[in-house]
Amino acid sequence: MLRAGDFSRVDLLIKVARMYYDEQLTQQDIAERLGLSRPGVSRLLNEARRRNVVRISIVSPYEDESRLSGTMMSRFKLDDVVVVPAATTDPAAVKESIGAVGADLLDRVLPNGQVLAVSGGTTVLALADHLNPSKMREVSVVPIIGGMGQVGGGWHSNDIARKVGNAFSGRYYLLNAPAVVASSEVRDLFMREPSIQRTLDLGKKAQVAIVGIGALSPDSTMVQPGFFSASELMSLSDLGVVGNIGVDFFDASGRIVTTPLDARLIGVSLLELGKDTRIIAVAGGASKVEAIRGALQGGLVQMLVTDVQTAKLICGE
């Protein structure tokens, strides 16, 4: 025998669900048509989902990317991971894609009135070049590592700070010092300069930081004439170093390693940032897989933008 009450309830759930999901009426419109209250419509929609009258499935056109993102967020306890599809394996094109998506992420998560720290590097530069903020913000952009080399100035942290600051119509500060100097004595002289100390102190107060992740490689941007030689940098592998973020070298577990080269570096260590600083890394490429994995293992960053091929390698696929 038909249970009229149950049938009537299910019939109402179906009517409300079809009006809301198929006809795209508002909850208020549905309430007026069916003689219900708006909160009553909301409760009926929730009940429809509980009773499987409505089943919502999420279909992503980027299934691999979405799956890898979820895997990495869970495995490494990250706040967010954006895995960028790769239409090409060309490293320059992949870097531009990571930078473009990183720019969107920064625009989404950066609140007003914040201090934003930036490192140097070509991928961070790609992010700066693609910034098109949805709204202006009163931000203060601060480099947390000095400049590197005499060429390629576009990816120096000062130039990146200027680009990011201008994009948000905020203020930017300059760190008028190299990232790497000839000796610890030279570093001490730079560190005694009041203007340099003020910039570094402001960088330590950053609520958000955008950083690249460097691999231990002879092609590293830290290998420059007059700075580190390739052999000096590669000797750090004997200490277990696999990569760096700014002035910090770290091992495969993400532990920051003290090295003989530290005394020649000018910048803000990750250990000097506040415990609530949100660090967003933009990095990709097969050569950086071990370094990126190490940074994630150690919880050195909270958000990551990378490409799909790199993500697969990090996840062991």
Secondary structure as the mmCIF struct_conf table of DSSP 4:
data_model
#
loop_
_struct_conf.conf_type_id
_struct_conf.id
_struct_conf.beg_label_comp_id
_struct_conf.beg_label_asym_id
_struct_conf.beg_label_seq_id
_struct_conf.end_label_comp_id
_struct_conf.end_label_asym_id
_struct_conf.end_label_seq_id
HELX_RH_AL_P HELX_RH_AL_P1 ALA A 4 ALA A 17
HELX_RH_PI_P HELX_RH_PI_P1 ARG A 18 ASP A 22
BEND BEND1 GLU A 23 GLU A 23
HELX_RH_AL_P HELX_RH_AL_P2 GLN A 27 LEU A 34
TURN_TY1_P TURN_TY1_P1 GLY A 35 GLY A 35
HELX_RH_AL_P HELX_RH_AL_P3 ARG A 38 ARG A 50
TURN_TY1_P TURN_TY1_P2 ARG A 51 ASN A 52
BEND BEND2 VAL A 53 VAL A 54
BEND BEND3 PRO A 61 PRO A 61
HELX_RH_AL_P HELX_RH_AL_P4 GLU A 63 PHE A 76
TURN_TY1_P TURN_TY1_P3 LYS A 77 LYS A 77
BEND BEND4 ASP A 79 ASP A 79
STRN STRN1 ASP A 80 VAL A 84
HELX_LH_PP_P HELX_LH_PP_P1 PRO A 85 PRO A 85
BEND BEND5 ALA A 87 ALA A 87
HELX_RH_AL_P HELX_RH_AL_P5 PRO A 91 VAL A 109
TURN_TY1_P TURN_TY1_P4 ASN A 112 GLY A 113
STRN STRN2 VAL A 115 VAL A 118
BEND BEND6 GLY A 121 GLY A 121
HELX_RH_AL_P HELX_RH_AL_P6 THR A 122 HIS A 130
BEND BEND7 SER A 134 LYS A 135
STRN STRN3 SER A 140 PRO A 143
BEND BEND8 ILE A 144 ILE A 144
STRN STRN4 ILE A 145 ILE A 145
STRN STRN5 GLY A 147 GLY A 147
BEND BEND9 GLY A 149 VAL A 151
HELX_RH_3T_P HELX_RH_3T_P1 GLY A 153 TRP A 155
BEND BEND10 HIS A 156 HIS A 156
HELX_RH_AL_P HELX_RH_AL_P7 SER A 157 ALA A 167
TURN_TY1_P TURN_TY1_P5 PHE A 168 SER A 169
STRN STRN6 ARG A 171 TYR A 172
BEND BEND11 ALA A 177 ALA A 177
STRN STRN7 PRO A 178 PRO A 178
BEND BEND12 ALA A 179 ALA A 179
STRN STRN8 VAL A 180 VAL A 180
BEND BEND13 ALA A 182 ALA A 182
HELX_RH_AL_P HELX_RH_AL_P8 SER A 184 MET A 191
TURN_TY1_P TURN_TY1_P6 ARG A 192 ARG A 192
HELX_RH_AL_P HELX_RH_AL_P9 PRO A 194 GLY A 203
TURN_TY1_P TURN_TY1_P7 LYS A 204 LYS A 205
BEND BEND14 GLN A 207 GLN A 207
STRN STRN9 VAL A 208 VAL A 211
STRN STRN10 GLY A 214 ALA A 215
BEND BEND15 LEU A 216 SER A 217
TURN_TY1_P TURN_TY1_P8 PRO A 218 ASP A 219
TURN_TY1_P TURN_TY1_P9 THR A 221 MET A 222
STRN STRN11 VAL A 223 VAL A 223
TURN_TY1_P TURN_TY1_P10 PRO A 225 GLY A 226
BEND BEND16 PHE A 227 PHE A 227
STRN STRN12 PHE A 228 PHE A 228
HELX_RH_AL_P HELX_RH_AL_P10 ALA A 230 MET A 234
HELX_RH_3T_P HELX_RH_3T_P2 SER A 235 LEU A 239
TURN_TY1_P TURN_TY1_P11 GLY A 240 GLY A 240
STRN STRN13 VAL A 241 ILE A 245
TURN_TY1_P TURN_TY1_P12 GLY A 246 VAL A 247
STRN STRN14 ASP A 248 ASP A 251
TURN_TY1_P TURN_TY1_P13 ALA A 252 SER A 253
STRN STRN15 ILE A 256 VAL A 257
TURN_TY1_P TURN_TY1_P14 PRO A 260 LEU A 261
HELX_RH_3T_P HELX_RH_3T_P3 ASP A 262 ARG A 264
STRN STRN16 LEU A 265 LEU A 265
STRN STRN17 GLY A 267 GLY A 267
HELX_RH_3T_P HELX_RH_3T_P4 LEU A 270 GLU A 272
BEND BEND17 LEU A 273 LEU A 273
TURN_TY1_P TURN_TY1_P15 LYS A 275 ASP A 276
STRN STRN18 ARG A 278 VAL A 282
HELX_RH_3T_P HELX_RH_3T_P5 ALA A 286 LYS A 288
HELX_RH_AL_P HELX_RH_AL_P11 VAL A 289 GLN A 297
TURN_TY1_P TURN_TY1_P16 GLY A 298 GLY A 299
BEND BEND18 GLN A 302 GLN A 302
STRN STRN19 MET A 303 ASP A 307
HELX_RH_AL_P HELX_RH_AL_P12 VAL A 308 ILE A 314
TURN_TY1_P TURN_TY1_P17 CYS A 315 GLY A 316
#
